[in-house]
Structure formats: structure tokens, C-alpha cells
Amino acid sequence: MKKLGLVGGIGPESTQDYYKGIIEGYRARTGSDNYPHMIIDSLNLTEMYDLAADKDWDLFTQRLVDSVENLAAGGAEFAAMAANTAHIVFDGVRRRSPLPLVSIVDETCKYAQSKKCRSVVIFGTAFTMSSGLYSDAFAKYGIDAFVPSEEDQKNIHGIIFPHLQEGIVLPEEKKTILEIAGKMISEKKA
């Protein structure tokens, strides 16, 4: 099996989730209690958040390219970025990457298509939701993607930062997320 390099840190909790999910998926496919060989290069969340907030996508892209180069130097044979927001600049990173990159956006779209989804609701950081990233990608698969209103995007982003990105799930914030989802499903028929 090829050695995976994972760009992480743009949400330490999501990096852990990807790591655990990759191991669980590997074990389910192989029927063993082993795990695949992989390395993680963890970026500084605060720096990456500030670059995204400032819309400094050139430096944001460069930090991701540097990370993939670190993974290549560590022996990775392909890489993935464990953050949706990083995929806003996926094409720019891929063009400069020394490794083949797996797009979690494309994989998400393929999965939704395999489940015969006709529409989806997109939640994530305000950067991700407002970028059109998922809406454009899902459209290529014939799937309608709906994003929350600007106000709801702010509410969701305010839950992700500071709490959810730290692994903290507060009951009232979970209720807010579920209310937004329910409202969107009833309004958009998603």
C-alpha cells in the first residue's frame, strides 16, 4: 500500500477524525487490526485562519504547498488535506504539488452520488460555505447544493470557532445546527 501524507492542523480535531477514519476504513477493507503507513504535517491553525480571514489565498496556498513538500520529503506517495477550507485553493495546490492529491470535495460528491442524493446542505466554516466550492463541485455531479443564509453562516462559523474546532460540542449549539438544518431541509427540499 502507498504511504499517505495528510496535511493537518487546520482544525486539529478534524485531523484526528480523518486519521481515525482512515485507520477504521483500512481495517474494514482489509479485515485486519493493522493500519496503513501515513504521516501528518500539522499546520498552525491560527496562521491559516488569519490568512483565510484576510483572503490572502496566495500565502494560504503556499503554506499548503510547503506542507505537501514536507510530506513528500517524509516519503509520502500521495496526499490529502484534512480540511474543507483548504480545498478553496485545491487547484492551485495541486498544480504545484510534488505528489498526487486526493480531493475530499470530489470524494464527498462521488459518495453522495453513489447514495443517489439529489440535493445536499453544505455546512462548514464561513470561508467554505461562501466560496461556492461545494456548490460548484456538486453541480458537476448533477446534485443541488444549498448553503445557509448569510446570518446562519455566521452562526455556524461562530460555533465552529471557538468550540467545534476544539472538539467541544455544546448542547445549545448542537440544537442551533439542527434547527438550521431542519429549516433548510423544509425550505429547500434538500
Secondary structure, DSSP 8 states (H G I E B T S, - for coil): ---EEEEE-SSHHHHHHHHHHHHHHHHHHHTSS----EEEEE--HHHHHHHHHTT-HHHHHHHHHHHHHHHHHTT-SEEEES-TGGGGGHHHHHHH-SS-EE-HHHHHHHHHHHTT-SEEE--S-HHHHHHTHHHHHHHHTT-EEE---HHHHHHHHHHHTTTGGGT---HHHHHHHHHHHHHHHHHH--
